[in-house]
Amino acid sequence: RISGSVAILTQTTAQHTCPRETSLPVGMMFSKVLSLSLVVGCTRLQQAAAGLFATSFAKYPNYTGSLKVTGSVLIGQAGMDTVLWYKFSGLDSACTGTGNGKNNSCGVHIHAGMTCAEAGGHFYNATEDPWATVIYTASSGQGKNVVVKTGKTQMDNKGRAFVVHDVDGVRVACAILEEDKAKSGTSPLYVESFSKYPGYMGTMVVKGSAELTETVGYESVAQFLTFSLMGADKDCSANAVLTQNNSCGIHVHIGNCSVAADVAGHYYNLVTGTTDPWKDIIYTAASTGAVGSSITVQIPTNQTNVNMKDRSVVVHDKMGARIACGNVFTTKTTTGTGTGTSIVSGAPSGSVAASLLSALLLRLFFPLLA
């Protein structure tokens, strides 16, 4: 009996998380069973499909108080973390940023239920409730890039109830999270790879891919960006304090990556847009610099994807410096995300594992037949 073990070394990508070892019987010859224990590339994660939003807030069922909350919620994804943006009016004025110590005081949370009538409890997959500390301040009514370690994907969160609480933790408003759908008749744009930004002399080498989808935004024509990276700035963690312009940013820029001067600034409709919609779009990196399957909230650029092609996506470090650049194309010319590393050239996938297995079988069986 011949046995062995092969490891394909990878890191998290948009589609995979590794390693995962599987026992795989692969054949029998001359009464000798050949068995290999093979790390079969990577386990496929539930892919982030799109940004989520909710705008149709109404009084929570059976709530009899005087608060009338209106506003919007946007949900993005960073690996297995949920990224929350919100903008409300009509909140409880007693909520000053700390709550009053009661459960759910001044909270804004995704709940497990698929209707407001049966919203259930908070929605997460963790040992402790990550929503317990998510609290709003009524005076501003806003929050951006609030990272909640839910262990849930966009596909998990889609269709769930989003609930707003008052200072005493009472449920006062609710809406259902909807998916940002691609605009009919449009096609995604692709960044197949990243390279060092022209003139960047630092040590970070960013690899990865991105996809830009046009959606009918609730405010204007918008896009959401799906991406995964390796080699990004590890200081761009979920709890990093960002003080510089473009800190940990990932943005579409005006020009392509060939010459630094051509890249220019963020791309959006300057005529209709008074505020740069890209300035708060960021990535969240692990301690290795890996950025898992991520998807932004909708970005109100007031530009169509037709105008986005042949431009660039730029990655910034924590200090806001431009460290990587990828050109935006209308079609994919290669397969795979290009974000994995393995002992076999190419993206980590089941096909790589199959190819490796075939090579091993040839090497092992031919001597037996000789």
Backbone torsions as a table, in degrees:
resi	resn	phi	psi	omega
1	ARG	NA	127.7	-179.6
2	ILE	-106.6	134.9	177.3
3	SER	-140.1	161.9	-179.9
4	GLY	-169.0	179.5	-179.9
5	SER	-142.5	135.1	178.4
6	VAL	-124.0	135.7	177.6
7	ALA	-120.4	125.3	170.0
8	ILE	-97.3	119.0	-173.1
9	LEU	-91.4	120.9	-178.5
10	THR	-138.8	173.4	170.7
11	GLN	-125.4	169.7	-178.3
12	THR	-60.0	136.6	175.0
13	THR	-127.2	-173.3	-179.6
14	ALA	-64.0	-26.2	-173.4
15	GLN	-117.1	-8.7	-170.5
16	HIS	-138.4	155.9	167.0
17	THR	-137.1	137.6	-168.6
18	CYS	-135.9	168.3	-11.3
19	PRO	-89.4	166.3	174.4
20	ARG	-139.2	123.5	-175.6
21	GLU	-99.8	132.6	-178.5
22	THR	-128.6	133.1	175.2
23	SER	-79.3	126.0	-171.7
24	LEU	-134.4	105.1	173.1
25	PRO	-71.2	130.8	-172.1
26	VAL	-121.9	-2.9	177.2
27	GLY	164.8	173.3	178.8
28	MET	-144.1	134.1	179.4
29	MET	-148.8	133.6	-178.9
30	PHE	50.4	41.4	178.5
31	SER	65.0	12.1	176.7
32	LYS	-106.9	122.8	-179.1
33	VAL	-86.0	127.2	175.4
34	LEU	-98.0	122.0	-179.5
35	SER	-128.3	130.2	177.8
36	LEU	-120.0	139.7	170.7
37	SER	-99.5	113.4	-167.4
38	LEU	-122.3	131.0	168.8
39	VAL	-80.8	108.2	-167.0
40	VAL	-87.2	56.5	179.0
41	GLY	80.8	-105.1	-175.8
42	CYS	-149.5	153.6	173.8
43	THR	-80.8	129.8	-178.1
44	ARG	-75.5	126.4	174.5
45	LEU	-81.5	159.4	172.5
46	GLN	-70.0	112.4	-170.9
47	GLN	-67.0	138.5	173.9
48	ALA	-64.1	123.7	-173.2
49	ALA	-90.5	-45.0	-175.5
50	ALA	-168.4	169.7	170.5
51	GLY	-69.0	162.2	177.4
52	LEU	-121.7	155.4	177.4
53	PHE	-152.2	161.6	172.7
54	ALA	-147.0	130.1	-179.8
55	THR	-130.7	-16.6	-174.4
56	SER	-92.3	65.5	-178.9
57	PHE	-79.2	137.8	178.0
58	ALA	-136.7	167.2	177.4
59	LYS	-57.6	139.0	177.0
60	TYR	-62.9	139.9	-179.7
61	PRO	-51.0	129.7	178.0
62	ASN	74.3	4.4	173.6
63	TYR	-74.2	128.6	-175.8
64	THR	-115.2	7.0	-179.3
65	GLY	-75.8	-175.1	-173.3
66	SER	-96.7	-8.7	-176.9
67	LEU	-70.3	136.8	176.7
68	LYS	-128.0	92.5	-174.3
69	VAL	-86.5	130.7	172.7
70	THR	-130.7	160.7	178.2
71	GLY	147.3	-157.1	-175.3
72	SER	-143.7	153.6	175.1
73	VAL	-130.5	135.9	173.4
74	LEU	-120.7	139.4	-178.5
75	ILE	-124.5	127.0	172.7
76	GLY	-116.5	-176.8	-178.2
77	GLN	-137.2	137.9	174.8
78	ALA	-131.4	97.6	-172.4
79	GLY	64.4	-119.8	176.7
80	MET	-105.9	18.3	176.2
81	ASP	-100.7	149.5	176.0
82	THR	-97.1	132.7	-179.3
83	VAL	-110.1	120.1	-171.2
84	LEU	-108.6	130.4	169.3
85	TRP	-123.6	140.7	177.2
86	TYR	-151.6	155.8	176.7
87	LYS	-149.1	110.9	-174.1
88	PHE	-126.1	155.7	166.3
89	SER	-130.4	161.3	-179.0
90	GLY	80.4	17.0	-179.4
91	LEU	-75.0	168.7	178.4
92	ASP	-70.2	116.2	-176.4
93	SER	-64.6	-16.6	178.0
94	ALA	-75.2	-9.2	179.5
95	CYS	-86.9	101.5	-174.4
96	THR	-106.7	10.3	176.5
97	GLY	114.7	-6.7	-179.1
98	THR	-122.8	-17.4	-174.3
99	GLY	74.1	179.3	-179.4
100	ASN	-114.0	13.3	177.8
101	GLY	93.9	-13.5	177.9
102	LYS	-78.9	153.7	178.3
103	ASN	-57.1	133.2	176.3
104	ASN	68.7	11.7	179.1
105	SER	-56.8	122.2	177.1
106	CYS	59.9	30.2	-175.7
107	GLY	-87.8	152.4	169.0
108	VAL	-131.8	119.9	-166.8
109	HIS	-145.0	151.6	165.0
110	ILE	-84.6	130.3	178.2
111	HIS	-107.0	161.1	-172.3
112	ALA	-72.3	-26.9	-175.4
113	GLY	-70.5	157.5	179.4
114	MET	-99.6	1.2	174.3
115	THR	-137.8	157.9	177.5
116	CYS	-72.5	-27.1	179.6
117	ALA	-68.9	-27.5	179.1
118	GLU	-132.5	63.5	-173.9
119	ALA	-72.0	-27.2	-179.6
120	GLY	67.9	-160.2	-178.7
121	GLY	-91.6	-173.5	-179.2
122	HIS	-64.6	149.0	-174.3
123	PHE	-105.6	115.3	-179.6
124	TYR	-167.5	167.8	174.9
125	ASN	-134.4	82.5	-177.0
126	ALA	-155.9	165.2	-178.5
127	THR	-72.2	-29.3	177.3
128	GLU	-124.6	150.6	-177.8
129	ASP	-68.2	109.7	-178.4
130	PRO	-75.8	-14.0	179.9
131	TRP	-81.7	-13.3	-173.4
132	ALA	-61.7	-25.6	-176.9
133	THR	-104.7	5.8	-179.3
134	VAL	-86.9	108.1	-171.5
135	ILE	-131.1	139.2	178.0
136	TYR	-97.4	161.1	172.0
137	THR	-112.4	119.6	-172.2
138	ALA	-64.0	-33.0	-175.8
139	SER	-62.9	-35.1	177.4
140	SER	-96.3	-38.8	-179.6
141	GLY	67.8	12.9	-174.4
142	GLN	-127.5	152.6	171.8
143	GLY	-150.2	141.4	179.0
144	LYS	-135.3	140.3	176.6
145	ASN	54.3	41.9	174.2
146	VAL	-82.0	109.0	-176.3
147	VAL	-88.8	121.8	-179.0
148	VAL	-117.9	119.7	-173.8
149	LYS	-81.1	73.6	-174.4
150	THR	-83.7	-22.9	-172.4
151	GLY	70.2	22.3	-177.4
152	LYS	-122.9	151.1	178.4
153	THR	-99.2	173.3	175.6
154	GLN	-59.6	-39.3	179.0
155	MET	-63.6	-34.4	176.1
156	ASP	-67.2	-42.1	-173.8
157	ASN	-77.6	-23.6	-177.4
158	LYS	-56.3	131.8	176.4
159	GLY	83.0	1.9	-179.9
160	ARG	-82.6	163.4	178.3
161	ALA	-85.0	135.4	173.6
162	PHE	-109.1	124.8	-170.7
163	VAL	-119.2	138.9	174.6
164	VAL	-109.8	135.1	-178.2
165	HIS	-112.6	158.3	173.4
166	ASP	-92.9	-172.2	-174.7
167	VAL	-63.9	-25.8	178.6
168	ASP	-92.3	5.3	178.9
169	GLY	86.2	3.1	179.3
170	VAL	-69.9	140.1	177.5
171	ARG	-77.6	119.3	-173.9
172	VAL	-114.6	-23.0	-178.6
173	ALA	-150.0	155.7	-175.3
174	CYS	-156.0	148.4	172.0
175	ALA	-152.4	162.6	-178.7
176	ILE	-101.7	134.4	-178.9
177	LEU	-73.8	127.2	179.1
178	GLU	-111.1	161.7	-178.6
179	GLU	-92.3	137.2	170.4
180	ASP	-68.7	110.3	-178.0
181	LYS	-92.8	144.6	176.3
182	ALA	-62.0	138.6	179.7
183	LYS	-64.4	134.0	-179.0
184	SER	-56.4	134.0	177.9
185	GLY	85.4	1.1	178.9
186	THR	-107.2	159.2	178.5
187	SER	-125.3	148.5	177.3
188	PRO	-64.9	157.7	171.7
189	LEU	-111.1	155.2	-170.4
190	TYR	-129.3	140.1	165.0
191	VAL	-112.0	109.0	-173.1
192	GLU	-81.5	-24.9	-179.2
193	SER	-160.7	160.8	176.4
194	PHE	-118.2	148.9	174.0
195	SER	-132.0	171.1	179.5
196	LYS	-59.0	138.8	177.1
197	TYR	-62.0	138.7	-179.1
198	PRO	-52.7	121.2	179.0
199	GLY	89.1	-6.1	178.6
200	TYR	-70.0	127.8	-175.3
201	MET	-110.5	5.0	-178.8
202	GLY	-76.4	-176.6	-173.4
203	THR	-97.1	-10.6	-177.1
204	MET	-73.9	132.6	178.0
205	VAL	-121.2	104.3	-174.8
206	VAL	-90.9	129.4	173.4
207	LYS	-121.6	154.5	177.6
208	GLY	154.6	-164.2	-179.5
209	SER	-153.2	164.2	-179.7
210	ALA	-150.3	159.0	178.6
211	GLU	-139.7	132.8	-176.2
212	LEU	-114.3	120.6	-176.8
213	THR	-117.3	131.7	176.1
214	GLU	-83.9	135.0	-179.1
215	THR	-133.5	157.6	175.0
216	VAL	-82.5	96.7	-177.0
217	GLY	-69.0	158.0	-179.8
218	TYR	-74.2	-15.1	176.9
219	GLU	-110.3	-38.3	-175.6
220	SER	-164.1	-178.7	172.7
221	VAL	-60.0	132.9	-171.7
222	ALA	-144.0	168.6	172.6
223	GLN	-130.1	158.0	162.3
224	PHE	-126.8	148.2	-173.4
225	LEU	-113.8	124.6	175.1
226	THR	-106.5	133.9	-175.6
227	PHE	-158.1	162.4	168.6
228	SER	-146.8	144.8	-173.4
229	LEU	-138.3	158.0	165.6
230	MET	-131.8	148.2	177.6
231	GLY	81.1	12.4	176.7
232	ALA	-75.3	178.2	-176.5
233	ASP	-71.6	115.9	-178.4
234	LYS	-66.6	-16.8	178.0
235	ASP	-77.1	-7.2	176.5
236	CYS	-86.0	59.3	-177.2
237	SER	-83.6	173.8	-176.2
238	ALA	-63.5	-30.0	-177.9
239	ASN	-106.4	17.6	-179.4
240	ALA	-68.1	142.0	175.1
241	VAL	-92.6	115.9	-174.8
242	LEU	-102.0	117.2	-173.9
243	THR	-116.7	-10.0	-176.3
244	GLN	-105.3	151.9	172.3
245	ASN	-58.9	134.4	177.4
246	ASN	69.8	12.6	177.2
247	SER	-53.0	125.4	175.5
248	CYS	56.8	27.4	-175.5
249	GLY	-82.3	156.9	169.9
250	ILE	-140.5	114.9	-166.0
251	HIS	-142.9	153.0	169.1
252	VAL	-82.1	131.0	179.1
253	HIS	-112.9	166.3	-170.3
254	ILE	-64.8	-47.1	-173.9
255	GLY	-105.5	-176.5	177.2
256	ASN	-92.1	-178.3	-168.4
257	CYS	-87.1	0.9	-170.6
258	SER	-65.6	-42.0	-178.5
259	VAL	-132.8	134.5	-175.8
260	ALA	-54.8	-40.5	-177.8
261	ALA	-65.0	-27.5	-178.6
262	ASP	-77.4	-24.9	-176.8
263	VAL	-63.0	-42.8	176.0
264	ALA	58.1	-150.6	-173.3
265	GLY	-95.7	-169.9	-178.9
266	HIS	-63.5	146.6	-176.8
267	TYR	-103.2	118.7	173.8
268	TYR	-163.4	172.0	-176.9
269	ASN	-77.7	102.4	-176.5
270	LEU	-69.7	-22.4	-178.3
271	VAL	-73.0	-46.4	-177.6
272	THR	-94.4	-17.7	-176.4
273	GLY	-101.9	114.9	179.1
274	THR	-88.7	-18.8	179.9
275	THR	-121.2	133.8	179.2
276	ASP	-64.3	113.8	-177.4
277	PRO	-75.5	-10.8	-178.2
278	TRP	-90.8	-14.4	-166.6
279	LYS	-63.7	-24.7	-179.6
280	ASP	-107.7	11.1	178.9
281	ILE	-86.5	117.4	-173.7
282	ILE	-134.1	168.3	171.4
283	TYR	-113.1	160.8	176.5
284	THR	-121.5	123.3	-174.7
285	ALA	-109.0	151.2	172.3
286	ALA	-80.2	176.6	-178.1
287	SER	-65.7	-15.7	177.3
288	THR	-90.6	-6.7	-173.7
289	GLY	89.1	2.1	178.5
290	ALA	-79.4	138.8	176.4
291	VAL	-118.4	108.9	-176.4
292	GLY	-70.4	-176.7	-178.0
293	SER	-50.2	114.4	-174.0
294	SER	-128.3	149.1	175.4
295	ILE	-144.8	133.4	-177.1
296	THR	-82.4	166.9	166.9
297	VAL	-71.9	169.7	178.6
298	GLN	-65.5	138.3	-174.2
299	ILE	-114.0	109.9	-172.7
300	PRO	-78.5	78.3	-176.3
301	THR	-80.7	-20.5	-171.9
302	ASN	58.3	28.3	174.6
303	GLN	-128.1	143.1	178.2
304	THR	-85.2	165.9	176.4
305	ASN	-65.0	-26.8	176.3
306	VAL	-56.7	-38.1	-179.9
307	ASN	-84.1	-13.4	-178.8
308	MET	-83.3	-22.5	-175.2
309	LYS	-65.6	152.3	-180.0
310	ASP	67.1	15.1	173.1
311	ARG	-100.4	-155.5	-175.5
312	SER	-141.7	156.7	170.1
313	VAL	-111.3	125.1	-176.9
314	VAL	-111.1	136.8	176.2
315	VAL	-106.3	133.8	-179.2
316	HIS	-111.5	156.2	172.8
317	ASP	-89.7	-174.8	-175.9
318	LYS	-64.7	-27.7	179.3
319	MET	-84.3	-0.7	178.8
320	GLY	92.1	-2.2	-179.9
321	ALA	-69.5	147.4	178.0
322	ARG	-81.7	119.5	-174.6
323	ILE	-114.9	-21.7	-178.3
324	ALA	-150.2	156.3	-176.5
325	CYS	-147.6	141.9	176.4
326	GLY	-138.1	134.6	-179.8
327	ASN	-76.8	146.5	-177.9
328	VAL	-95.8	123.5	-179.0
329	PHE	-119.3	162.8	-179.6
330	THR	-85.9	-21.5	-179.1
331	THR	-136.5	161.3	173.9
332	LYS	-88.7	138.1	177.2
333	THR	-110.2	-10.3	177.7
334	THR	-134.3	168.9	178.3
335	THR	-106.9	158.0	177.7
336	GLY	87.0	164.9	-177.4
337	THR	-87.9	-19.7	-178.9
338	GLY	69.5	14.5	-175.8
339	THR	-106.1	-0.3	-179.1
340	GLY	-97.7	165.8	171.9
341	THR	-128.5	139.1	-178.5
342	SER	-152.5	171.5	177.9
343	ILE	-78.1	-7.0	172.8
344	VAL	-112.5	135.1	-179.7
345	SER	-62.5	136.7	178.2
346	GLY	118.8	175.8	-179.3
347	ALA	-72.5	143.2	178.9
348	PRO	-69.7	123.9	-178.6
349	SER	-161.0	173.7	177.5
350	GLY	-62.2	-34.5	-179.4
351	SER	-65.5	-37.2	176.1
352	VAL	-62.5	-44.7	179.4
353	ALA	-61.1	-41.5	-179.5
354	ALA	-64.4	-42.4	179.0
355	SER	-63.1	-42.4	178.8
356	LEU	-63.5	-41.1	179.5
357	LEU	-63.0	-43.5	179.6
358	SER	-60.5	-43.7	179.7
359	ALA	-62.4	-40.0	179.4
360	LEU	-65.6	-41.2	180.0
361	LEU	-62.1	-42.5	179.2
362	LEU	-61.0	-44.5	-178.3
363	ARG	-65.8	-34.2	-176.5
364	LEU	-82.9	-38.0	-174.3
365	PHE	-81.7	-38.7	-175.5
366	PHE	-58.9	-39.9	175.2
367	PRO	-61.2	-33.5	179.7
368	LEU	-68.7	-31.5	-177.2
369	LEU	-85.4	-18.4	-175.1
370	ALA	-69.2	NA	NA
